[in-house]
Amino acid sequence: MLVSLLQPSPEVFACFDDVMLLSGGELLFLGPREDVMPFFGRLGLAPPPTKTDADFLQEVTASPSYQARFRLPGGLAQRAGSKWLSPTRLRQEFEASPSGAALAARLAEQPYSHPLQHLVLHKEKHALPLTAMWWAVARRELLLFVRNKVFFIAGASQIAFTAFLVSTTFIRLAKNTFMDANLHLSVIFFSLMTIFMVRLCCCAVRALSACVYVGGVYGRA
């Protein structure tokens, strides 16, 4: 699974096994999370104690001014002088590193194949036929209707009651002048707004479960 992180906390960053660092269309690093900081350390770049690893990785390749803040005395980055280690140079250093060599060796291996791989490789545009997808959506909507039948029954009852009031109260109104037509349109508009609001209240409200980390206690929200 590949996840793009934007300024993650140290706890979130520690949950991942591998790190892929991209900048300027170049692959700067791809390997275990424990190897990314030693890789930049060999290049003479390291974060200060107040900077997290994730923030350092996002800023070290942003611009020369940002990279200059993380230079170590006597390192490769400092020996570069006014020049900075561009994404292209970092990619070259990664390819020459043990992590880059291991990645190149893995890519050179023969792709994994299985006698039954044709069962999981779909050649059709859709994995299921149109009738099967339509029936799956219909079953889902039917299941939602059964689970929320109380709300649907209440909404239908309210609509029926409103229709009864409108049909019996305004049945003998005159239909000759412009004011009569305006009154009839007002009643129709009121009925439509009532139906709209009732249906809006009956819509199912769904929430995705999320893992929350607060004060060392894990819970679900």
Secondary structure, 3 states (H helix, E strand, C coil): CCCCCCCCCHHHHCCCCEEEEEECCEEEEEEEHHHHHHHHHHCCECCCCCCCHHHHHHHCCCCHHHHHCCECCCCHHHHCCCCCCCHHHHHHHHHHCHHHHHHHHHHHCCCCCCCCHHHCCCCCCCCCCHHHHHHHHHHHHHHHHHHCHHHHHHHHHHHHHHHHHHHHHCCCCCCCCHHHHHHHHHHHHHHHHHHHHHHHHCCCCCCCCCEEEECCEEEEC
